[in-house]
Amino acid sequence: MKDNEKDDGILETCYSELLELIAGTTDADFLRDFFGCLFTAAERKDFSERWLLVKEISAGTTQREIARKFNLSLCKITRGSRELRKEHSAFRAMLKKLEEP
């Protein structure tokens, strides 16, 4: 096994561990603090922009309008749009969670 394959396995294990920890955490303030430690301000901005564009696409805003309105690349917007069109889209599932009481 090559070193980079072993590293990929370790990283995948860490990724899965993080997902399980985040999924088990219900304290939004704690998660905000944790994400502040884990991600740079630019990375958090990128996450926020991706979520914003997904919500805008879902609301019916055109890709060009989103690009103009929020100064986002069409490439990034197209990726979000493509993900929303998938049959079992995780984006759509998360958007449905916003509608839950």
C-alpha positions as CSV (number, residue, x, y, z in Angstrom):
1,M,0.0,0.0,0.0
2,K,1.4,3.4,-1.0
3,D,1.8,6.1,1.7
4,N,-0.8,8.4,0.1
5,E,-3.3,5.6,0.0
6,K,-2.7,5.0,3.7
7,D,-3.0,8.7,4.3
8,D,-6.3,8.8,2.4
9,G,-7.6,6.0,4.6
10,I,-6.6,7.9,7.8
11,L,-8.2,11.1,6.4
12,E,-11.4,9.3,5.5
13,T,-11.6,7.9,9.0
14,C,-11.1,11.4,10.5
15,Y,-13.8,12.8,8.1
16,S,-16.2,10.1,9.2
17,E,-15.4,10.7,12.8
18,L,-16.0,14.5,12.4
19,L,-19.3,13.9,10.7
20,E,-20.5,11.6,13.5
21,L,-19.5,14.1,16.1
22,I,-21.2,17.0,14.3
23,A,-24.3,15.0,13.7
24,G,-24.5,14.3,17.4
25,T,-24.2,17.9,18.4
26,T,-27.3,20.0,18.8
27,D,-25.8,23.1,20.3
28,A,-25.5,25.7,17.5
29,D,-23.4,28.1,19.6
30,F,-20.9,25.3,20.3
31,L,-20.8,24.4,16.6
32,R,-20.3,28.0,15.6
33,D,-17.3,28.1,18.0
34,F,-16.0,24.7,16.7
35,F,-16.3,25.8,13.0
36,G,-14.5,29.0,13.9
37,C,-11.6,26.9,15.2
38,L,-11.7,24.3,12.4
39,F,-12.2,26.6,9.3
40,T,-10.7,29.9,8.2
41,A,-13.0,32.9,7.7
42,A,-12.6,32.4,4.0
43,E,-13.7,28.7,4.2
44,R,-16.7,29.7,6.3
45,K,-17.6,32.4,3.8
46,D,-17.4,29.8,1.0
47,F,-19.7,27.4,2.9
48,S,-22.2,30.2,3.5
49,E,-22.1,31.3,-0.2
50,R,-22.7,27.7,-1.3
51,W,-25.7,27.4,1.0
52,L,-27.0,30.8,-0.1
53,L,-26.9,29.8,-3.8
54,V,-28.6,26.5,-3.1
55,K,-31.4,28.3,-1.3
56,E,-31.7,30.9,-4.1
57,I,-31.8,28.2,-6.8
58,S,-34.5,26.4,-4.8
59,A,-36.5,29.6,-4.6
60,G,-36.4,29.9,-8.4
61,T,-33.8,32.6,-8.8
62,T,-32.0,32.2,-12.1
63,Q,-28.3,31.3,-12.1
64,R,-27.3,34.5,-13.9
65,E,-29.3,36.6,-11.4
66,I,-27.6,34.8,-8.5
67,A,-24.2,35.5,-10.0
68,R,-25.0,39.1,-10.5
69,K,-26.8,39.7,-7.2
70,F,-24.2,38.0,-5.0
71,N,-21.0,38.2,-7.2
72,L,-20.7,34.4,-7.4
73,S,-19.2,32.4,-10.2
74,L,-21.5,30.6,-12.6
75,C,-19.4,27.5,-12.2
76,K,-20.1,27.3,-8.5
77,I,-23.8,28.0,-9.1
78,T,-24.0,25.4,-11.8
79,R,-22.5,22.8,-9.4
80,G,-25.1,23.6,-6.8
81,S,-27.9,23.5,-9.4
82,R,-26.7,20.1,-10.7
83,E,-26.6,18.7,-7.1
84,L,-30.2,19.9,-6.5
85,R,-31.4,18.1,-9.6
86,K,-30.0,14.7,-8.4
87,E,-32.7,12.2,-7.4
88,H,-31.5,11.8,-3.8
89,S,-30.1,15.3,-3.4
90,A,-28.7,16.0,0.1
91,F,-29.2,19.7,-0.7
92,R,-32.9,19.1,-1.2
93,A,-33.1,17.0,2.0
94,M,-31.4,19.8,4.0
95,L,-33.7,22.4,2.5
96,K,-36.7,20.3,3.6
97,K,-35.3,20.4,7.2
98,L,-35.6,24.2,7.1
99,E,-39.4,23.8,6.5
100,E,-39.8,21.4,9.5
101,P,-41.3,23.0,12.7
